[in-house]
């Protein structure tokens, strides 16, 4: 299961509309490693500037890796993270997450990061089973 959904939030979903702030809180509580990693990258982008900030350190364990994969593989979760933080996320493998400024999708740097070439250049035998 991707998220630990509180009964109140599930009731909202069953009734129709869901409060996005409550959904974001559910993500933060359910996927703390993924949440912290994205938040750290957002902070680094804000402080350092530049075209993007990325993570190149593998998660510390399988639980953290699973959280990251669940957060970025879900369109709803990923979209909520992007809207909450006001950024565009990109993902290359089990750990390489990049945070771009909002609206960067389609820029030359974002296109290079998400390209087939970018994916291939980021490969390593160490990451084969990540």
N, CA, C and O atoms as a DFTB+ gen file, in Angstrom:
520 C
 N C O
     1  1       0.849      -1.169       0.000
     2  2       0.000       0.000       0.000
     3  2       0.898       1.236       0.000
     4  3       1.893       1.298       0.721
     5  1       0.532       2.202      -0.809
     6  2       1.353       3.399      -0.946
     7  2       1.222       4.358       0.225
     8  3       2.219       4.915       0.686
     9  1      -0.004       4.556       0.711
    10  2      -0.246       5.555       1.742
    11  2      -1.014       4.970       2.911
    12  3      -1.824       4.059       2.742
    13  1      -0.755       5.498       4.098
    14  2      -1.556       5.190       5.282
    15  2      -2.653       6.246       5.333
    16  3      -2.440       7.352       5.829
    17  1      -3.820       5.897       4.819
    18  2      -4.898       6.868       4.647
    19  2      -5.770       6.911       5.897
    20  3      -6.359       5.900       6.279
    21  1      -5.856       8.088       6.539
    22  2      -6.733       8.214       7.701
    23  2      -8.196       8.016       7.288
    24  3      -8.574       8.356       6.167
    25  1      -9.011       7.473       8.182
    26  2     -10.414       7.225       7.854
    27  2     -11.153       8.477       7.360
    28  3     -12.008       8.383       6.479
    29  1     -10.829       9.631       7.917
    30  2     -11.490      10.864       7.509
    31  2     -11.183      11.214       6.053
    32  3     -12.059      11.675       5.321
    33  1      -9.930      10.992       5.639
    34  2      -9.543      11.286       4.265
    35  2     -10.189      10.294       3.306
    36  3     -10.622      10.668       2.216
    37  1     -10.251       9.049       3.709
    38  2     -10.931       8.047       2.893
    39  2     -12.410       8.399       2.734
    40  3     -12.973       8.246       1.650
    41  1     -13.036       8.869       3.808
    42  2     -14.444       9.280       3.750
    43  2     -14.620      10.437       2.768
    44  3     -15.606      10.482       2.034
    45  1     -13.663      11.378       2.752
    46  2     -13.732      12.482       1.789
    47  2     -13.697      11.946       0.366
    48  3     -14.476      12.368      -0.488
    49  1     -12.781      11.008       0.119
    50  2     -12.650      10.439      -1.225
    51  2     -13.921       9.701      -1.633
    52  3     -14.360       9.791      -2.779
    53  1     -14.499       8.981      -0.700
    54  2     -15.733       8.253      -0.995
    55  2     -16.888       9.203      -1.271
    56  3     -17.785       8.874      -2.047
    57  1     -16.881      10.387      -0.640
    58  2     -17.954      11.364      -0.815
    59  2     -17.768      12.220      -2.069
    60  3     -18.721      12.838      -2.544
    61  1     -16.561      12.258      -2.598
    62  2     -16.328      13.054      -3.808
    63  2     -15.063      13.868      -3.755
    64  3     -14.012      13.407      -4.201
    65  1     -15.137      15.060      -3.224
    66  2     -14.001      15.979      -3.205
    67  2     -13.036      15.664      -2.065
    68  3     -13.451      15.270      -0.975
    69  1     -11.744      15.844      -2.334
    70  2     -10.708      15.624      -1.327
    71  2      -9.941      16.925      -1.135
    72  3      -9.549      17.572      -2.106
    73  1      -9.731      17.302       0.111
    74  2      -8.940      18.483       0.441
    75  2      -7.476      18.173       0.144
    76  3      -6.895      17.272       0.749
    77  1      -6.878      18.922      -0.791
    78  2      -5.509      18.631      -1.198
    79  2      -4.520      18.780      -0.048
    80  3      -3.555      18.019       0.026
    81  1      -4.732      19.731       0.844
    82  2      -3.823      19.904       1.979
    83  2      -3.829      18.648       2.856
    84  3      -2.785      18.249       3.372
    85  1      -4.973      18.039       3.021
    86  2      -5.046      16.804       3.802
    87  2      -4.370      15.644       3.065
    88  3      -3.739      14.789       3.687
    89  1      -4.506      15.622       1.741
    90  2      -3.819      14.609       0.948
    91  2      -2.309      14.787       1.064
    92  3      -1.580      13.806       1.213
    93  1      -1.840      16.016       0.998
    94  2      -0.406      16.305       1.130
    95  2       0.090      15.869       2.510
    96  3       1.179      15.306       2.623
    97  1      -0.683      16.118       3.540
    98  2      -0.300      15.681       4.885
    99  2      -0.227      14.162       4.953
   100  3       0.652      13.612       5.618
   101  1      -1.138      13.483       4.274
   102  2      -1.118      12.020       4.226
   103  2       0.167      11.528       3.557
   104  3       0.771      10.555       4.006
   105  1       0.574      12.191       2.500
   106  2       1.829      11.844       1.818
   107  2       3.005      12.038       2.774
   108  3       3.847      11.153       2.924
   109  1       3.053      13.205       3.419
   110  2       4.161      13.514       4.343
   111  2       4.271      12.459       5.443
   112  3       5.366      12.001       5.768
   113  1       3.132      12.080       6.008
   114  2       3.131      11.104       7.106
   115  2       3.424       9.686       6.621
   116  3       4.055       8.907       7.336
   117  1       2.979       9.350       5.435
   118  2       3.113       7.979       4.930
   119  2       4.461       7.698       4.282
   120  3       4.962       6.575       4.337
   121  1       5.036       8.710       3.675
   122  2       6.272       8.538       2.909
   123  2       7.329       9.540       3.385
   124  3       7.763      10.393       2.610
   125  1       7.748       9.443       4.655
   126  2       8.636      10.472       5.215
   127  2       9.986      10.597       4.510
   128  3      10.497      11.708       4.371
   129  1      10.571       9.498       4.065
   130  2      11.858       9.604       3.372
   131  2      11.695      10.382       2.067
   132  3      12.466      11.298       1.781
   133  1      10.700      10.016       1.292
   134  2      10.466      10.704       0.014
   135  2      10.144      12.171       0.251
   136  3      10.645      13.049      -0.452
   137  1       9.308      12.427       1.242
   138  2       8.928      13.803       1.561
   139  2      10.166      14.631       1.906
   140  3      10.358      15.718       1.363
   141  1      11.000      14.121       2.804
   142  2      12.189      14.858       3.240
   143  2      13.167      15.073       2.097
   144  3      13.761      16.145       1.981
   145  1      13.339      14.068       1.259
   146  2      14.269      14.212       0.138
   147  2      13.808      15.318      -0.804
   148  3      14.605      16.169      -1.199
   149  1      12.530      15.312      -1.166
   150  2      12.011      16.356      -2.044
   151  2      12.131      17.720      -1.364
   152  3      12.545      18.690      -2.000
   153  1      11.776      17.806      -0.088
   154  2      11.859      19.074       0.636
   155  2      13.301      19.590       0.687
   156  3      13.535      20.788       0.526
   157  1      14.262      18.695       0.907
   158  2      15.673      19.103       0.925
   159  2      16.122      19.619      -0.432
   160  3      16.854      20.606      -0.514
   161  1      15.687      18.957      -1.498
   162  2      16.056      19.402      -2.839
   163  2      15.421      20.752      -3.170
   164  3      16.054      21.608      -3.789
   165  1      14.174      20.934      -2.758
   166  2      13.504      22.222      -2.963
   167  2      14.282      23.321      -2.234
   168  3      14.535      24.383      -2.803
   169  1      14.657      23.073      -0.994
   170  2      15.414      24.063      -0.220
   171  2      16.757      24.351      -0.877
   172  3      17.185      25.504      -0.938
   173  1      17.414      23.324      -1.363
   174  2      18.717      23.518      -2.016
   175  2      18.561      24.347      -3.292
   176  3      19.387      25.214      -3.577
   177  1      17.494      24.078      -4.062
   178  2      17.247      24.854      -5.273
   179  2      16.999      26.317      -4.920
   180  3      17.495      27.214      -5.603
   181  1      16.239      26.559      -3.862
   182  2      15.940      27.936      -3.450
   183  2      17.191      28.669      -2.973
   184  3      17.362      29.853      -3.262
   185  1      18.062      27.977      -2.248
   186  2      19.265      28.609      -1.700
   187  2      20.354      28.759      -2.762
   188  3      20.951      29.826      -2.908
   189  1      20.604      27.679      -3.498
   190  2      21.701      27.678      -4.462
   191  2      21.325      28.275      -5.811
   192  3      22.193      28.726      -6.558
   193  1      20.035      28.279      -6.122
   194  2      19.615      28.722      -7.447
   195  2      20.011      27.682      -8.476
   196  3      20.109      26.498      -8.154
   197  1      20.230      28.089      -9.658
   198  2      20.610      27.176     -10.722
   199  2      19.389      26.610     -11.428
   200  3      18.248      26.962     -11.129
   201  1      19.664      25.726     -12.369
   202  2      18.598      25.163     -13.189
   203  2      17.831      24.049     -12.503
   204  3      16.653      23.834     -12.788
   205  1      18.497      23.334     -11.595
   206  2      17.844      22.256     -10.865
   207  2      18.711      21.830      -9.688
   208  3      19.885      22.191      -9.601
   209  1      18.115      21.054      -8.784
   210  2      18.850      20.414      -7.685
   211  2      18.497      18.942      -7.760
   212  3      17.337      18.587      -7.969
   213  1      19.492      18.083      -7.589
   214  2      19.212      16.650      -7.682
   215  2      19.916      15.869      -6.596
   216  3      20.859      16.344      -5.963
   217  1      19.431      14.661      -6.401
   218  2      19.979      13.733      -5.429
   219  2      20.692      12.616      -6.179
   220  3      20.144      12.050      -7.125
   221  1      21.916      12.297      -5.756
   222  2      22.641      11.200      -6.393
   223  2      23.066      10.140      -5.375
   224  3      23.894       9.279      -5.673
   225  1      22.497      10.210      -4.182
   226  2      22.828       9.250      -3.131
   227  2      21.701       8.228      -3.022
   228  3      20.545       8.603      -2.824
   229  1      22.021       6.943      -3.150
   230  2      20.970       5.927      -3.034
   231  2      20.288       5.983      -1.666
   232  3      20.913       6.358      -0.674
   233  1      19.016       5.613      -1.614
   234  2      18.316       5.568      -0.326
   235  2      19.048       4.645       0.647
   236  3      19.732       3.716       0.217
   237  1      18.912       4.889       1.951
   238  2      19.655       4.119       2.943
   239  2      19.210       2.662       3.071
   240  3      19.981       1.819       3.531
   241  1      17.978       2.359       2.670
   242  2      17.492       0.989       2.801
   243  2      16.322       0.761       1.842
   244  3      15.880       1.681       1.155
   245  1      15.838      -0.458       1.808
   246  2      14.754      -0.809       0.884
   247  2      13.452      -0.092       1.217
   248  3      12.682       0.233       0.314
   249  1      13.194       0.157       2.489
   250  2      11.980       0.874       2.859
   251  2      12.000       2.286       2.279
   252  3      11.000       2.744       1.726
   253  1      13.116       2.965       2.403
   254  2      13.247       4.318       1.855
   255  2      13.148       4.286       0.333
   256  3      12.496       5.140      -0.267
   257  1      13.786       3.317      -0.282
   258  2      13.729       3.186      -1.740
   259  2      12.282       2.991      -2.194
   260  3      11.842       3.598      -3.171
   261  1      11.555       2.145      -1.480
   262  2      10.154       1.909      -1.802
   263  2       9.314       3.165      -1.673
   264  3       8.433       3.409      -2.497
   265  1       9.575       3.961      -0.654
   266  2       8.844       5.213      -0.478
   267  2       9.076       6.145      -1.656
   268  3       8.138       6.750      -2.176
   269  1      10.311       6.256      -2.066
   270  2      10.646       7.140      -3.177
   271  2       9.980       6.672      -4.463
   272  3       9.421       7.472      -5.214
   273  1      10.044       5.372      -4.707
   274  2       9.409       4.837      -5.911
   275  2       7.905       5.043      -5.887
   276  3       7.318       5.409      -6.905
   277  1       7.272       4.816      -4.746
   278  2       5.823       5.014      -4.659
   279  2       5.447       6.476      -4.858
   280  3       4.457       6.777      -5.524
   281  1       6.222       7.375      -4.292
   282  2       5.909       8.802      -4.415
   283  2       6.019       9.274      -5.863
   284  3       5.176      10.039      -6.331
   285  1       7.037       8.828      -6.561
   286  2       7.268       9.352      -7.903
   287  2       6.588       8.544      -8.997
   288  3       6.455       9.026     -10.122
   289  1       6.158       7.337      -8.693
   290  2       5.460       6.522      -9.687
   291  2       3.974       6.838      -9.745
   292  3       3.311       6.510     -10.729
   293  1       3.452       7.460      -8.724
   294  2       2.034       7.808      -8.687
   295  2       1.830       9.213      -9.235
   296  3       2.390      10.174      -8.707
   297  1       1.038       9.335     -10.282
   298  2       0.761      10.659     -10.841
   299  2       0.121      11.573      -9.795
   300  3       0.456      12.755      -9.715
   301  1      -0.796      11.029      -8.994
   302  2      -1.497      11.849      -7.994
   303  2      -0.533      12.335      -6.911
   304  3      -0.552      13.510      -6.543
   305  1       0.310      11.433      -6.402
   306  2       1.248      11.813      -5.346
   307  2       2.290      12.777      -5.890
   308  3       2.563      13.812      -5.282
   309  1       2.868      12.440      -7.026
   310  2       3.881      13.295      -7.632
   311  2       3.310      14.685      -7.936
   312  3       3.950      15.701      -7.664
   313  1       2.112      14.716      -8.498
   314  2       1.474      15.997      -8.809
   315  2       1.213      16.824      -7.569
   316  3       1.410      18.039      -7.577
   317  1       0.768      16.169      -6.492
   318  2       0.521      16.891      -5.237
   319  2       1.825      17.446      -4.679
   320  3       1.852      18.572      -4.182
   321  1       2.904      16.674      -4.753
   322  2       4.209      17.166      -4.296
   323  2       4.644      18.376      -5.122
   324  3       5.130      19.365      -4.572
   325  1       4.470      18.297      -6.438
   326  2       4.856      19.415      -7.293
   327  2       4.040      20.669      -6.971
   328  3       4.597      21.762      -6.865
   329  1       2.733      20.513      -6.817
   330  2       1.889      21.681      -6.514
   331  2       2.209      22.247      -5.137
   332  3       2.279      23.464      -4.968
   333  1       2.400      21.382      -4.164
   334  2       2.678      21.845      -2.801
   335  2       3.981      22.644      -2.741
   336  3       4.042      23.698      -2.109
   337  1       5.010      22.137      -3.397
   338  2       6.321      22.783      -3.338
   339  2       6.537      23.807      -4.447
   340  3       7.516      24.552      -4.417
   341  1       5.631      23.853      -5.427
   342  2       5.776      24.807      -6.523
   343  2       6.954      24.510      -7.417
   344  3       7.672      25.420      -7.832
   345  1       7.161      23.220      -7.723
   346  2       8.302      22.796      -8.531
   347  2       7.851      21.774      -9.575
   348  3       6.697      21.346      -9.599
   349  1       8.785      21.405     -10.422
   350  2       8.618      20.302     -11.362
   351  2       9.609      19.223     -10.949
   352  3      10.793      19.503     -10.762
   353  1       9.128      17.990     -10.807
   354  2       9.990      16.875     -10.429
   355  2      10.368      16.050     -11.653
   356  3       9.595      15.934     -12.604
   357  1      11.552      15.490     -11.612
   358  2      11.995      14.546     -12.635
   359  2      12.673      13.393     -11.911
   360  3      13.226      13.569     -10.825
   361  1      12.628      12.216     -12.517
   362  2      13.092      11.001     -11.840
   363  2      13.780      10.103     -12.860
   364  3      13.215       9.799     -13.911
   365  1      15.011       9.677     -12.543
   366  2      15.734       8.824     -13.484
   367  2      15.825       7.367     -13.060
   368  3      15.744       6.478     -13.908
   369  1      15.990       7.102     -11.785
   370  2      16.089       5.713     -11.351
   371  2      15.699       5.620      -9.889
   372  3      14.967       6.475      -9.391
   373  1      16.168       4.611      -9.201
   374  2      15.723       4.360      -7.832
   375  2      16.069       5.462      -6.843
   376  3      15.598       5.438      -5.706
   377  1      16.873       6.415      -7.250
   378  2      17.227       7.476      -6.308
   379  2      17.457       8.843      -6.933
   380  3      17.411       9.845      -6.219
   381  1      17.697       8.925      -8.200
   382  2      18.051      10.229      -8.792
   383  2      16.800      11.035      -9.095
   384  3      16.178      10.903     -10.149
   385  1      16.465      11.857      -8.148
   386  2      15.335      12.768      -8.239
   387  2      15.897      14.157      -8.481
   388  3      16.904      14.539      -7.885
   389  1      15.248      14.909      -9.351
   390  2      15.655      16.291      -9.578
   391  2      14.457      17.199      -9.375
   392  3      13.326      16.855      -9.720
   393  1      14.728      18.357      -8.811
   394  2      13.720      19.385      -8.599
   395  2      14.090      20.554      -9.503
   396  3      15.183      21.112      -9.412
   397  1      13.158      20.908     -10.371
   398  2      13.311      22.041     -11.276
   399  2      12.330      23.130     -10.863
   400  3      11.310      22.833     -10.242
   401  1      12.614      24.372     -11.193
   402  2      11.632      25.419     -10.924
   403  2      10.312      25.103     -11.636
   404  3      10.291      24.453     -12.681
   405  1       9.234      25.571     -11.051
   406  2       7.922      25.374     -11.667
   407  2       7.955      25.924     -13.092
   408  3       8.499      27.000     -13.341
   409  1       7.378      25.187     -14.003
   410  2       7.340      25.627     -15.388
   411  2       8.555      25.221     -16.196
   412  3       8.653      25.569     -17.373
   413  1       9.489      24.487     -15.590
   414  2      10.707      24.098     -16.311
   415  2      10.483      22.933     -17.268
   416  3      11.332      22.652     -18.114
   417  1       9.348      22.254     -17.139
   418  2       9.074      21.128     -18.030
   419  2       9.155      21.624     -19.467
   420  3       8.479      22.581     -19.844
   421  1       9.984      20.967     -20.257
   422  2      10.173      21.379     -21.648
   423  2      11.381      22.269     -21.865
   424  3      11.783      22.496     -23.006
   425  1      11.974      22.786     -20.773
   426  2      13.188      23.599     -20.935
   427  2      14.327      22.699     -21.418
   428  3      14.241      21.474     -21.333
   429  1      15.381      23.313     -21.919
   430  2      16.512      22.538     -22.433
   431  2      17.117      21.654     -21.340
   432  3      17.432      20.492     -21.596
   433  1      17.281      22.186     -20.130
   434  2      17.902      21.403     -19.047
   435  2      16.997      20.267     -18.600
   436  3      17.473      19.155     -18.370
   437  1      15.702      20.527     -18.473
   438  2      14.750      19.479     -18.094
   439  2      14.701      18.408     -19.183
   440  3      14.692      17.214     -18.887
   441  1      14.670      18.840     -20.430
   442  2      14.642      17.885     -21.543
   443  2      15.899      17.020     -21.549
   444  3      15.822      15.821     -21.818
   445  1      17.047      17.611     -21.257
   446  2      18.286      16.837     -21.209
   447  2      18.261      15.818     -20.068
   448  3      18.695      14.679     -20.239
   449  1      17.753      16.232     -18.908
   450  2      17.695      15.333     -17.753
   451  2      16.756      14.160     -18.017
   452  3      17.062      13.028     -17.642
   453  1      15.631      14.416     -18.651
   454  2      14.622      13.377     -18.857
   455  2      14.763      12.649     -20.191
   456  3      13.923      11.815     -20.528
   457  1      15.808      12.951     -20.949
   458  2      15.994      12.331     -22.263
   459  2      16.510      10.900     -22.145
   460  3      16.976      10.471     -21.090
   461  1      16.413      10.186     -23.242
   462  2      16.980       8.837     -23.326
   463  2      18.481       8.904     -23.063
   464  3      19.025       8.065     -22.345
   465  1      19.146       9.891     -23.636
   466  2      20.586      10.057     -23.420
   467  2      20.881      10.272     -21.942
   468  3      21.789       9.646     -21.394
   469  1      20.122      11.151     -21.293
   470  2      20.303      11.403     -19.869
   471  2      20.112      10.148     -19.041
   472  3      20.870       9.891     -18.105
   473  1      19.107       9.371     -19.382
   474  2      18.862       8.115     -18.673
   475  2      20.042       7.164     -18.835
   476  3      20.516       6.588     -17.855
   477  1      20.516       6.999     -20.062
   478  2      21.624       6.076     -20.309
   479  2      22.910       6.522     -19.629
   480  3      23.654       5.690     -19.109
   481  1      23.178       7.806     -19.626
   482  2      24.399       8.306     -18.986
   483  2      24.356       8.187     -17.467
   484  3      25.396       8.257     -16.812
   485  1      23.183       8.010     -16.909
   486  2      23.036       7.880     -15.460
   487  2      23.080       6.421     -15.003
   488  3      22.894       6.152     -13.816
   489  1      23.315       5.496     -15.891
   490  2      23.316       4.082     -15.531
   491  2      24.666       3.659     -14.944
   492  3      25.718       4.220     -15.252
   493  1      24.581       2.660     -14.097
   494  2      25.768       2.111     -13.461
   495  2      25.453       0.671     -13.065
   496  3      24.325       0.388     -12.661
   497  1      26.412      -0.243     -13.169
   498  2      26.158      -1.619     -12.723
   499  2      25.734      -1.694     -11.255
   500  3      25.012      -2.612     -10.865
   501  1      26.175      -0.742     -10.449
   502  2      25.804      -0.709      -9.036
   503  2      24.296      -0.486      -8.875
   504  3      23.698      -0.938      -7.899
   505  1      23.698       0.201      -9.824
   506  2      22.283       0.537      -9.741
   507  2      21.379      -0.471     -10.451
   508  3      20.164      -0.278     -10.505
   509  1      21.945      -1.521     -10.985
   510  2      21.176      -2.465     -11.791
   511  2      19.962      -3.012     -11.051
   512  3      18.898      -3.153     -11.654
   513  1      20.089      -3.324      -9.764
   514  2      18.998      -3.920      -9.004
   515  2      18.327      -2.944      -8.053
   516  3      17.684      -3.357      -7.088
   517  1      18.471      -1.675      -8.313
   518  2      17.865      -0.723      -7.383
   519  2      16.376      -0.598      -7.636
   520  3      15.693       0.161      -6.948
